Amino acid sequence: MKQTAIEWLIKEFNLESYQATCDFAKAMEKSQIMNAHRDASLEAGFEHSADDWANDYWNNNYKNK
């Protein structure tokens, strides 16, 4: 599984004690990653499945983090 930039920062700087902030940052990053993947799918002409592909991309690459 891949590690997001936020997850790396949390681990690198030992920020686990700031749980609420970490959870918020992770949620924002997840949204950005999924939006980027969905936008790329839409630009490629896959309107009918862009949201599903964004969810699949997140689940396949980052979900278990």
PDB file of N, H, CA, C and O in Angstrom:
ATOM      1  N   MET A   1       0.826  -1.182   0.000  1.00  0.00           N
ATOM      2  CA  MET A   1       0.000   0.000   0.000  1.00  0.00           C
ATOM      3  C   MET A   1       0.872   1.247   0.000  1.00  0.00           C
ATOM      4  O   MET A   1       1.958   1.273   0.579  1.00  0.00           O
ATOM      5  N   LYS A   2       0.373   2.267  -0.657  1.00  0.00           N
ATOM      6  H   LYS A   2      -0.509   2.246  -1.127  1.00  0.00           H
ATOM      7  CA  LYS A   2       1.061   3.535  -0.697  1.00  0.00           C
ATOM      8  C   LYS A   2       0.809   4.304   0.596  1.00  0.00           C
ATOM      9  O   LYS A   2      -0.138   4.023   1.330  1.00  0.00           O
ATOM     10  N   GLN A   3       1.662   5.264   0.854  1.00  0.00           N
ATOM     11  H   GLN A   3       2.431   5.493   0.258  1.00  0.00           H
ATOM     12  CA  GLN A   3       1.516   6.131   2.020  1.00  0.00           C
ATOM     13  C   GLN A   3       1.269   7.544   1.510  1.00  0.00           C
ATOM     14  O   GLN A   3       1.989   8.030   0.638  1.00  0.00           O
ATOM     15  N   THR A   4       0.250   8.201   2.056  1.00  0.00           N
ATOM     16  H   THR A   4      -0.335   7.806   2.764  1.00  0.00           H
ATOM     17  CA  THR A   4      -0.016   9.567   1.637  1.00  0.00           C
ATOM     18  C   THR A   4       1.007  10.504   2.270  1.00  0.00           C
ATOM     19  O   THR A   4       1.712  10.134   3.209  1.00  0.00           O
ATOM     20  N   ALA A   5       1.076  11.717   1.742  1.00  0.00           N
ATOM     21  H   ALA A   5       0.504  12.018   0.979  1.00  0.00           H
ATOM     22  CA  ALA A   5       2.004  12.710   2.279  1.00  0.00           C
ATOM     23  C   ALA A   5       1.676  13.042   3.735  1.00  0.00           C
ATOM     24  O   ALA A   5       2.579  13.197   4.557  1.00  0.00           O
ATOM     25  N   ILE A   6       0.406  13.149   4.045  1.00  0.00           N
ATOM     26  H   ILE A   6      -0.327  13.023   3.377  1.00  0.00           H
ATOM     27  CA  ILE A   6      -0.001  13.450   5.424  1.00  0.00           C
ATOM     28  C   ILE A   6       0.405  12.319   6.358  1.00  0.00           C
ATOM     29  O   ILE A   6       0.907  12.568   7.454  1.00  0.00           O
ATOM     30  N   GLU A   7       0.194  11.090   5.936  1.00  0.00           N
ATOM     31  H   GLU A   7      -0.214  10.887   5.046  1.00  0.00           H
ATOM     32  CA  GLU A   7       0.593   9.948   6.772  1.00  0.00           C
ATOM     33  C   GLU A   7       2.096   9.959   7.013  1.00  0.00           C
ATOM     34  O   GLU A   7       2.554   9.663   8.117  1.00  0.00           O
ATOM     35  N   TRP A   8       2.858  10.299   5.987  1.00  0.00           N
ATOM     36  H   TRP A   8       2.485  10.539   5.091  1.00  0.00           H
ATOM     37  CA  TRP A   8       4.309  10.378   6.140  1.00  0.00           C
ATOM     38  C   TRP A   8       4.680  11.454   7.156  1.00  0.00           C
ATOM     39  O   TRP A   8       5.506  11.216   8.037  1.00  0.00           O
ATOM     40  N   LEU A   9       4.076  12.634   7.040  1.00  0.00           N
ATOM     41  H   LEU A   9       3.405  12.828   6.325  1.00  0.00           H
ATOM     42  CA  LEU A   9       4.374  13.727   7.974  1.00  0.00           C
ATOM     43  C   LEU A   9       4.035  13.350   9.414  1.00  0.00           C
ATOM     44  O   LEU A   9       4.809  13.620  10.333  1.00  0.00           O
ATOM     45  N   ILE A  10       2.884  12.729   9.603  1.00  0.00           N
ATOM     46  H   ILE A  10       2.256  12.509   8.857  1.00  0.00           H
ATOM     47  CA  ILE A  10       2.466  12.323  10.946  1.00  0.00           C
ATOM     48  C   ILE A  10       3.487  11.375  11.546  1.00  0.00           C
ATOM     49  O   ILE A  10       3.887  11.529  12.700  1.00  0.00           O
ATOM     50  N   LYS A  11       3.907  10.392  10.756  1.00  0.00           N
ATOM     51  H   LYS A  11       3.582  10.267   9.819  1.00  0.00           H
ATOM     52  CA  LYS A  11       4.879   9.410  11.244  1.00  0.00           C
ATOM     53  C   LYS A  11       6.250  10.047  11.441  1.00  0.00           C
ATOM     54  O   LYS A  11       6.895   9.831  12.467  1.00  0.00           O
ATOM     55  N   GLU A  12       6.693  10.824  10.467  1.00  0.00           N
ATOM     56  H   GLU A  12       6.169  10.999   9.633  1.00  0.00           H
ATOM     57  CA  GLU A  12       8.035  11.417  10.494  1.00  0.00           C
ATOM     58  C   GLU A  12       8.233  12.368  11.681  1.00  0.00           C
ATOM     59  O   GLU A  12       9.303  12.401  12.290  1.00  0.00           O
ATOM     60  N   PHE A  13       7.194  13.136  11.999  1.00  0.00           N
ATOM     61  H   PHE A  13       6.325  13.110  11.504  1.00  0.00           H
ATOM     62  CA  PHE A  13       7.304  14.141  13.053  1.00  0.00           C
ATOM     63  C   PHE A  13       6.574  13.745  14.325  1.00  0.00           C
ATOM     64  O   PHE A  13       6.362  14.577  15.207  1.00  0.00           O
ATOM     65  N   ASN A  14       6.188  12.473  14.424  1.00  0.00           N
ATOM     66  H   ASN A  14       6.361  11.797  13.707  1.00  0.00           H
ATOM     67  CA  ASN A  14       5.579  11.937  15.628  1.00  0.00           C
ATOM     68  C   ASN A  14       4.374  12.766  16.084  1.00  0.00           C
ATOM     69  O   ASN A  14       4.323  13.220  17.227  1.00  0.00           O
ATOM     70  N   LEU A  15       3.421  12.956  15.195  1.00  0.00           N
ATOM     71  H   LEU A  15       3.462  12.587  14.267  1.00  0.00           H
ATOM     72  CA  LEU A  15       2.270  13.823  15.461  1.00  0.00           C
ATOM     73  C   LEU A  15       1.010  13.060  15.865  1.00  0.00           C
ATOM     74  O   LEU A  15      -0.077  13.637  15.876  1.00  0.00           O
ATOM     75  N   GLU A  16       1.134  11.794  16.192  1.00  0.00           N
ATOM     76  H   GLU A  16       2.017  11.325  16.183  1.00  0.00           H
ATOM     77  CA  GLU A  16      -0.030  10.975  16.522  1.00  0.00           C
ATOM     78  C   GLU A  16      -0.846  11.542  17.681  1.00  0.00           C
ATOM     79  O   GLU A  16      -2.047  11.286  17.770  1.00  0.00           O
ATOM     80  N   SER A  17      -0.219  12.298  18.558  1.00  0.00           N
ATOM     81  H   SER A  17       0.757  12.506  18.486  1.00  0.00           H
ATOM     82  CA  SER A  17      -0.936  12.843  19.714  1.00  0.00           C
ATOM     83  C   SER A  17      -1.932  13.934  19.309  1.00  0.00           C
ATOM     84  O   SER A  17      -2.794  14.306  20.106  1.00  0.00           O
ATOM     85  N   TYR A  18      -1.825  14.444  18.096  1.00  0.00           N
ATOM     86  H   TYR A  18      -1.125  14.143  17.449  1.00  0.00           H
ATOM     87  CA  TYR A  18      -2.755  15.456  17.595  1.00  0.00           C
ATOM     88  C   TYR A  18      -3.815  14.772  16.732  1.00  0.00           C
ATOM     89  O   TYR A  18      -3.963  15.088  15.551  1.00  0.00           O
ATOM     90  N   GLN A  19      -4.541  13.843  17.324  1.00  0.00           N
ATOM     91  H   GLN A  19      -4.421  13.587  18.283  1.00  0.00           H
ATOM     92  CA  GLN A  19      -5.440  12.957  16.583  1.00  0.00           C
ATOM     93  C   GLN A  19      -6.480  13.701  15.764  1.00  0.00           C
ATOM     94  O   GLN A  19      -6.665  13.384  14.589  1.00  0.00           O
ATOM     95  N   ALA A  20      -7.167  14.682  16.341  1.00  0.00           N
ATOM     96  H   ALA A  20      -7.017  14.940  17.296  1.00  0.00           H
ATOM     97  CA  ALA A  20      -8.226  15.391  15.616  1.00  0.00           C
ATOM     98  C   ALA A  20      -7.658  16.111  14.395  1.00  0.00           C
ATOM     99  O   ALA A  20      -8.250  16.077  13.316  1.00  0.00           O
ATOM    100  N   THR A  21      -6.526  16.751  14.567  1.00  0.00           N
ATOM    101  H   THR A  21      -6.045  16.779  15.444  1.00  0.00           H
ATOM    102  CA  THR A  21      -5.887  17.450  13.454  1.00  0.00           C
ATOM    103  C   THR A  21      -5.435  16.464  12.386  1.00  0.00           C
ATOM    104  O   THR A  21      -5.598  16.714  11.192  1.00  0.00           O
ATOM    105  N   CYS A  22      -4.872  15.353  12.816  1.00  0.00           N
ATOM    106  H   CYS A  22      -4.739  15.149  13.786  1.00  0.00           H
ATOM    107  CA  CYS A  22      -4.415  14.332  11.870  1.00  0.00           C
ATOM    108  C   CYS A  22      -5.589  13.757  11.086  1.00  0.00           C
ATOM    109  O   CYS A  22      -5.488  13.576   9.872  1.00  0.00           O
ATOM    110  N   ASP A  23      -6.689  13.470  11.754  1.00  0.00           N
ATOM    111  H   ASP A  23      -6.771  13.618  12.740  1.00  0.00           H
ATOM    112  CA  ASP A  23      -7.861  12.927  11.077  1.00  0.00           C
ATOM    113  C   ASP A  23      -8.413  13.916  10.053  1.00  0.00           C
ATOM    114  O   ASP A  23      -8.801  13.528   8.951  1.00  0.00           O
ATOM    115  N   PHE A  24      -8.444  15.201  10.425  1.00  0.00           N
ATOM    116  H   PHE A  24      -8.128  15.517  11.320  1.00  0.00           H
ATOM    117  CA  PHE A  24      -8.919  16.234   9.515  1.00  0.00           C
ATOM    118  C   PHE A  24      -8.010  16.329   8.291  1.00  0.00           C
ATOM    119  O   PHE A  24      -8.495  16.400   7.162  1.00  0.00           O
ATOM    120  N   ALA A  25      -6.711  16.332   8.508  1.00  0.00           N
ATOM    121  H   ALA A  25      -6.317  16.275   9.426  1.00  0.00           H
ATOM    122  CA  ALA A  25      -5.752  16.431   7.401  1.00  0.00           C
ATOM    123  C   ALA A  25      -5.864  15.217   6.483  1.00  0.00           C
ATOM    124  O   ALA A  25      -5.798  15.354   5.262  1.00  0.00           O
ATOM    125  N   LYS A  26      -6.031  14.030   7.064  1.00  0.00           N
ATOM    126  H   LYS A  26      -6.084  13.919   8.056  1.00  0.00           H
ATOM    127  CA  LYS A  26      -6.179  12.821   6.251  1.00  0.00           C
ATOM    128  C   LYS A  26      -7.447  12.875   5.403  1.00  0.00           C
ATOM    129  O   LYS A  26      -7.437  12.475   4.239  1.00  0.00           O
ATOM    130  N   ALA A  27      -8.534  13.368   5.986  1.00  0.00           N
ATOM    131  H   ALA A  27      -8.542  13.693   6.932  1.00  0.00           H
ATOM    132  CA  ALA A  27      -9.792  13.470   5.247  1.00  0.00           C
ATOM    133  C   ALA A  27      -9.657  14.461   4.090  1.00  0.00           C
ATOM    134  O   ALA A  27     -10.164  14.210   2.996  1.00  0.00           O
ATOM    135  N   MET A  28      -8.986  15.569   4.324  1.00  0.00           N
ATOM    136  H   MET A  28      -8.574  15.772   5.212  1.00  0.00           H
ATOM    137  CA  MET A  28      -8.776  16.550   3.256  1.00  0.00           C
ATOM    138  C   MET A  28      -7.928  15.959   2.145  1.00  0.00           C
ATOM    139  O   MET A  28      -8.230  16.137   0.965  1.00  0.00           O
ATOM    140  N   GLU A  29      -6.867  15.254   2.519  1.00  0.00           N
ATOM    141  H   GLU A  29      -6.622  15.109   3.477  1.00  0.00           H
ATOM    142  CA  GLU A  29      -5.994  14.669   1.502  1.00  0.00           C
ATOM    143  C   GLU A  29      -6.722  13.591   0.711  1.00  0.00           C
ATOM    144  O   GLU A  29      -6.553  13.493  -0.505  1.00  0.00           O
ATOM    145  N   LYS A  30      -7.529  12.784   1.388  1.00  0.00           N
ATOM    146  H   LYS A  30      -7.667  12.864   2.375  1.00  0.00           H
ATOM    147  CA  LYS A  30      -8.312  11.759   0.687  1.00  0.00           C
ATOM    148  C   LYS A  30      -9.222  12.414  -0.341  1.00  0.00           C
ATOM    149  O   LYS A  30      -9.323  11.950  -1.477  1.00  0.00           O
ATOM    150  N   SER A  31      -9.877  13.486   0.058  1.00  0.00           N
ATOM    151  H   SER A  31      -9.794  13.863   0.980  1.00  0.00           H
ATOM    152  CA  SER A  31     -10.761  14.197  -0.850  1.00  0.00           C
ATOM    153  C   SER A  31     -10.000  14.731  -2.061  1.00  0.00           C
ATOM    154  O   SER A  31     -10.485  14.631  -3.188  1.00  0.00           O
ATOM    155  N   GLN A  32      -8.832  15.287  -1.843  1.00  0.00           N
ATOM    156  H   GLN A  32      -8.438  15.368  -0.928  1.00  0.00           H
ATOM    157  CA  GLN A  32      -8.031  15.821  -2.942  1.00  0.00           C
ATOM    158  C   GLN A  32      -7.590  14.718  -3.904  1.00  0.00           C
ATOM    159  O   GLN A  32      -7.652  14.894  -5.120  1.00  0.00           O
ATOM    160  N   ILE A  33      -7.155  13.603  -3.374  1.00  0.00           N
ATOM    161  H   ILE A  33      -7.105  13.460  -2.386  1.00  0.00           H
ATOM    162  CA  ILE A  33      -6.708  12.487  -4.208  1.00  0.00           C
ATOM    163  C   ILE A  33      -7.872  11.944  -5.034  1.00  0.00           C
ATOM    164  O   ILE A  33      -7.734  11.705  -6.234  1.00  0.00           O
ATOM    165  N   MET A  34      -9.015  11.752  -4.381  1.00  0.00           N
ATOM    166  H   MET A  34      -9.126  11.946  -3.407  1.00  0.00           H
ATOM    167  CA  MET A  34     -10.170  11.215  -5.090  1.00  0.00           C
ATOM    168  C   MET A  34     -10.690  12.203  -6.135  1.00  0.00           C
ATOM    169  O   MET A  34     -11.078  11.796  -7.230  1.00  0.00           O
ATOM    170  N   ASN A  35     -10.702  13.492  -5.807  1.00  0.00           N
ATOM    171  H   ASN A  35     -10.387  13.823  -4.917  1.00  0.00           H
ATOM    172  CA  ASN A  35     -11.156  14.501  -6.776  1.00  0.00           C
ATOM    173  C   ASN A  35     -10.238  14.533  -7.992  1.00  0.00           C
ATOM    174  O   ASN A  35     -10.708  14.638  -9.125  1.00  0.00           O
ATOM    175  N   ALA A  36      -8.944  14.442  -7.763  1.00  0.00           N
ATOM    176  H   ALA A  36      -8.563  14.357  -6.842  1.00  0.00           H
ATOM    177  CA  ALA A  36      -7.997  14.445  -8.878  1.00  0.00           C
ATOM    178  C   ALA A  36      -8.217  13.233  -9.776  1.00  0.00           C
ATOM    179  O   ALA A  36      -8.196  13.352 -11.001  1.00  0.00           O
ATOM    180  N   HIS A  37      -8.426  12.077  -9.173  1.00  0.00           N
ATOM    181  H   HIS A  37      -8.443  11.981  -8.178  1.00  0.00           H
ATOM    182  CA  HIS A  37      -8.653  10.866  -9.965  1.00  0.00           C
ATOM    183  C   HIS A  37      -9.981  10.952 -10.717  1.00  0.00           C
ATOM    184  O   HIS A  37     -10.070  10.558 -11.880  1.00  0.00           O
ATOM    185  N   ARG A  38     -11.008  11.467 -10.046  1.00  0.00           N
ATOM    186  H   ARG A  38     -10.936  11.788  -9.102  1.00  0.00           H
ATOM    187  CA  ARG A  38     -12.308  11.621 -10.701  1.00  0.00           C
ATOM    188  C   ARG A  38     -12.207  12.619 -11.860  1.00  0.00           C
ATOM    189  O   ARG A  38     -12.742  12.369 -12.940  1.00  0.00           O
ATOM    190  N   ASP A  39     -11.526  13.742 -11.642  1.00  0.00           N
ATOM    191  H   ASP A  39     -11.091  13.945 -10.764  1.00  0.00           H
ATOM    192  CA  ASP A  39     -11.364  14.742 -12.707  1.00  0.00           C
ATOM    193  C   ASP A  39     -10.632  14.154 -13.915  1.00  0.00           C
ATOM    194  O   ASP A  39     -11.001  14.419 -15.059  1.00  0.00           O
ATOM    195  N   ALA A  40      -9.603  13.362 -13.656  1.00  0.00           N
ATOM    196  H   ALA A  40      -9.303  13.147 -12.727  1.00  0.00           H
ATOM    197  CA  ALA A  40      -8.865  12.737 -14.749  1.00  0.00           C
ATOM    198  C   ALA A  40      -9.759  11.755 -15.505  1.00  0.00           C
ATOM    199  O   ALA A  40      -9.687  11.671 -16.731  1.00  0.00           O
ATOM    200  N   SER A  41     -10.593  11.019 -14.789  1.00  0.00           N
ATOM    201  H   SER A  41     -10.651  11.087 -13.793  1.00  0.00           H
ATOM    202  CA  SER A  41     -11.523  10.089 -15.431  1.00  0.00           C
ATOM    203  C   SER A  41     -12.532  10.837 -16.294  1.00  0.00           C
ATOM    204  O   SER A  41     -12.862  10.402 -17.397  1.00  0.00           O
ATOM    205  N   LEU A  42     -13.021  11.967 -15.782  1.00  0.00           N
ATOM    206  H   LEU A  42     -12.754  12.321 -14.886  1.00  0.00           H
ATOM    207  CA  LEU A  42     -13.989  12.759 -16.548  1.00  0.00           C
ATOM    208  C   LEU A  42     -13.346  13.345 -17.797  1.00  0.00           C
ATOM    209  O   LEU A  42     -13.956  13.353 -18.866  1.00  0.00           O
ATOM    210  N   GLU A  43     -12.127  13.833 -17.667  1.00  0.00           N
ATOM    211  H   GLU A  43     -11.632  13.827 -16.799  1.00  0.00           H
ATOM    212  CA  GLU A  43     -11.420  14.390 -18.825  1.00  0.00           C
ATOM    213  C   GLU A  43     -11.172  13.325 -19.892  1.00  0.00           C
ATOM    214  O   GLU A  43     -11.138  13.622 -21.086  1.00  0.00           O
ATOM    215  N   ALA A  44     -10.999  12.081 -19.444  1.00  0.00           N
ATOM    216  H   ALA A  44     -11.026  11.839 -18.474  1.00  0.00           H
ATOM    217  CA  ALA A  44     -10.777  10.988 -20.389  1.00  0.00           C
ATOM    218  C   ALA A  44     -12.086  10.491 -21.005  1.00  0.00           C
ATOM    219  O   ALA A  44     -12.077   9.617 -21.872  1.00  0.00           O
ATOM    220  N   GLY A  45     -13.214  11.055 -20.552  1.00  0.00           N
ATOM    221  H   GLY A  45     -13.222  11.765 -19.848  1.00  0.00           H
ATOM    222  CA  GLY A  45     -14.500  10.685 -21.128  1.00  0.00           C
ATOM    223  C   GLY A  45     -15.223   9.564 -20.436  1.00  0.00           C
ATOM    224  O   GLY A  45     -16.123   8.964 -21.023  1.00  0.00           O
ATOM    225  N   PHE A  46     -14.863   9.258 -19.206  1.00  0.00           N
ATOM    226  H   PHE A  46     -14.132   9.746 -18.729  1.00  0.00           H
ATOM    227  CA  PHE A  46     -15.500   8.160 -18.472  1.00  0.00           C
ATOM    228  C   PHE A  46     -16.494   8.701 -17.447  1.00  0.00           C
ATOM    229  O   PHE A  46     -16.387   8.395 -16.259  1.00  0.00           O
ATOM    230  N   GLU A  47     -17.455   9.501 -17.895  1.00  0.00           N
ATOM    231  H   GLU A  47     -17.542   9.750 -18.860  1.00  0.00           H
ATOM    232  CA  GLU A  47     -18.416  10.146 -16.997  1.00  0.00           C
ATOM    233  C   GLU A  47     -19.235   9.152 -16.185  1.00  0.00           C
ATOM    234  O   GLU A  47     -19.521   9.387 -15.011  1.00  0.00           O
ATOM    235  N   HIS A  48     -19.607   8.053 -16.807  1.00  0.00           N
ATOM    236  H   HIS A  48     -19.374   7.862 -17.760  1.00  0.00           H
ATOM    237  CA  HIS A  48     -20.505   7.093 -16.166  1.00  0.00           C
ATOM    238  C   HIS A  48     -19.888   6.382 -14.965  1.00  0.00           C
ATOM    239  O   HIS A  48     -20.622   5.877 -14.116  1.00  0.00           O
ATOM    240  N   SER A  49     -18.564   6.328 -14.873  1.00  0.00           N
ATOM    241  H   SER A  49     -17.968   6.738 -15.563  1.00  0.00           H
ATOM    242  CA  SER A  49     -17.952   5.563 -13.779  1.00  0.00           C
ATOM    243  C   SER A  49     -16.851   6.323 -13.042  1.00  0.00           C
ATOM    244  O   SER A  49     -16.066   5.710 -12.319  1.00  0.00           O
ATOM    245  N   ALA A  50     -16.776   7.633 -13.207  1.00  0.00           N
ATOM    246  H   ALA A  50     -17.414   8.132 -13.794  1.00  0.00           H
ATOM    247  CA  ALA A  50     -15.683   8.403 -12.614  1.00  0.00           C
ATOM    248  C   ALA A  50     -15.671   8.288 -11.088  1.00  0.00           C
ATOM    249  O   ALA A  50     -14.604   8.111 -10.499  1.00  0.00           O
ATOM    250  N   ASP A  51     -16.836   8.386 -10.435  1.00  0.00           N
ATOM    251  H   ASP A  51     -17.702   8.530 -10.913  1.00  0.00           H
ATOM    252  CA  ASP A  51     -16.882   8.281  -8.976  1.00  0.00           C
ATOM    253  C   ASP A  51     -16.487   6.886  -8.502  1.00  0.00           C
ATOM    254  O   ASP A  51     -15.763   6.736  -7.517  1.00  0.00           O
ATOM    255  N   ASP A  52     -16.967   5.870  -9.212  1.00  0.00           N
ATOM    256  H   ASP A  52     -17.555   5.992 -10.012  1.00  0.00           H
ATOM    257  CA  ASP A  52     -16.605   4.500  -8.843  1.00  0.00           C
ATOM    258  C   ASP A  52     -15.103   4.272  -8.997  1.00  0.00           C
ATOM    259  O   ASP A  52     -14.475   3.634  -8.153  1.00  0.00           O
ATOM    260  N   TRP A  53     -14.540   4.792 -10.071  1.00  0.00           N
ATOM    261  H   TRP A  53     -15.051   5.310 -10.758  1.00  0.00           H
ATOM    262  CA  TRP A  53     -13.103   4.624 -10.287  1.00  0.00           C
ATOM    263  C   TRP A  53     -12.294   5.365  -9.240  1.00  0.00           C
ATOM    264  O   TRP A  53     -11.246   4.878  -8.816  1.00  0.00           O
ATOM    265  N   ALA A  54     -12.760   6.535  -8.814  1.00  0.00           N
ATOM    266  H   ALA A  54     -13.612   6.930  -9.158  1.00  0.00           H
ATOM    267  CA  ALA A  54     -12.060   7.283  -7.767  1.00  0.00           C
ATOM    268  C   ALA A  54     -12.084   6.492  -6.457  1.00  0.00           C
ATOM    269  O   ALA A  54     -11.072   6.409  -5.759  1.00  0.00           O
ATOM    270  N   ASN A  55     -13.232   5.918  -6.128  1.00  0.00           N
ATOM    271  H   ASN A  55     -14.053   5.985  -6.695  1.00  0.00           H
ATOM    272  CA  ASN A  55     -13.331   5.095  -4.911  1.00  0.00           C
ATOM    273  C   ASN A  55     -12.446   3.861  -5.011  1.00  0.00           C
ATOM    274  O   ASN A  55     -11.745   3.519  -4.059  1.00  0.00           O
ATOM    275  N   ASP A  56     -12.474   3.202  -6.141  1.00  0.00           N
ATOM    276  H   ASP A  56     -13.044   3.480  -6.915  1.00  0.00           H
ATOM    277  CA  ASP A  56     -11.635   2.018  -6.327  1.00  0.00           C
ATOM    278  C   ASP A  56     -10.157   2.370  -6.211  1.00  0.00           C
ATOM    279  O   ASP A  56      -9.383   1.638  -5.594  1.00  0.00           O
ATOM    280  N   TYR A  57      -9.771   3.497  -6.811  1.00  0.00           N
ATOM    281  H   TYR A  57     -10.400   4.091  -7.312  1.00  0.00           H
ATOM    282  CA  TYR A  57      -8.366   3.933  -6.731  1.00  0.00           C
ATOM    283  C   TYR A  57      -7.957   4.137  -5.276  1.00  0.00           C
ATOM    284  O   TYR A  57      -6.903   3.662  -4.854  1.00  0.00           O
ATOM    285  N   TRP A  58      -8.783   4.837  -4.513  1.00  0.00           N
ATOM    286  H   TRP A  58      -9.640   5.222  -4.856  1.00  0.00           H
ATOM    287  CA  TRP A  58      -8.461   5.090  -3.099  1.00  0.00           C
ATOM    288  C   TRP A  58      -8.377   3.761  -2.341  1.00  0.00           C
ATOM    289  O   TRP A  58      -7.412   3.516  -1.617  1.00  0.00           O
ATOM    290  N   ASN A  59      -9.367   2.928  -2.507  1.00  0.00           N
ATOM    291  H   ASN A  59     -10.151   3.127  -3.096  1.00  0.00           H
ATOM    292  CA  ASN A  59      -9.402   1.658  -1.775  1.00  0.00           C
ATOM    293  C   ASN A  59      -8.220   0.761  -2.128  1.00  0.00           C
ATOM    294  O   ASN A  59      -7.662   0.103  -1.250  1.00  0.00           O
ATOM    295  N   ASN A  60      -7.836   0.726  -3.383  1.00  0.00           N
ATOM    296  H   ASN A  60      -8.289   1.260  -4.096  1.00  0.00           H
ATOM    297  CA  ASN A  60      -6.738  -0.125  -3.816  1.00  0.00           C
ATOM    298  C   ASN A  60      -5.366   0.395  -3.392  1.00  0.00           C
ATOM    299  O   ASN A  60      -4.425  -0.387  -3.255  1.00  0.00           O
ATOM    300  N   ASN A  61      -5.243   1.695  -3.183  1.00  0.00           N
ATOM    301  H   ASN A  61      -6.008   2.330  -3.294  1.00  0.00           H
ATOM    302  CA  ASN A  61      -3.931   2.266  -2.908  1.00  0.00           C
ATOM    303  C   ASN A  61      -3.715   2.751  -1.481  1.00  0.00           C
ATOM    304  O   ASN A  61      -2.590   2.729  -0.982  1.00  0.00           O
ATOM    305  N   TYR A  62      -4.783   3.187  -0.821  1.00  0.00           N
ATOM    306  H   TYR A  62      -5.697   3.205  -1.227  1.00  0.00           H
ATOM    307  CA  TYR A  62      -4.594   3.848   0.480  1.00  0.00           C
ATOM    308  C   TYR A  62      -5.509   3.374   1.605  1.00  0.00           C
ATOM    309  O   TYR A  62      -5.250   3.705   2.762  1.00  0.00           O
ATOM    310  N   LYS A  63      -6.542   2.633   1.327  1.00  0.00           N
ATOM    311  H   LYS A  63      -6.752   2.364   0.387  1.00  0.00           H
ATOM    312  CA  LYS A  63      -7.592   2.368   2.297  1.00  0.00           C
ATOM    313  C   LYS A  63      -7.099   1.806   3.635  1.00  0.00           C
ATOM    314  O   LYS A  63      -7.559   2.244   4.689  1.00  0.00           O
ATOM    315  N   ASN A  64      -6.205   0.879   3.610  1.00  0.00           N
ATOM    316  H   ASN A  64      -5.831   0.523   2.753  1.00  0.00           H
ATOM    317  CA  ASN A  64      -5.789   0.196   4.845  1.00  0.00           C
ATOM    318  C   ASN A  64      -4.755   0.963   5.650  1.00  0.00           C
ATOM    319  O   ASN A  64      -4.079   0.385   6.501  1.00  0.00           O
ATOM    320  N   LYS A  65      -4.627   2.235   5.395  1.00  0.00           N
ATOM    321  H   LYS A  65      -5.176   2.704   4.704  1.00  0.00           H
ATOM    322  CA  LYS A  65      -3.667   3.049   6.136  1.00  0.00           C
ATOM    323  C   LYS A  65      -4.322   3.709   7.308  1.00  0.00           C
ATOM    324  O   LYS A  65      -3.666   4.437   8.052  1.00  0.00           O
TER     325      LYS A  65
END
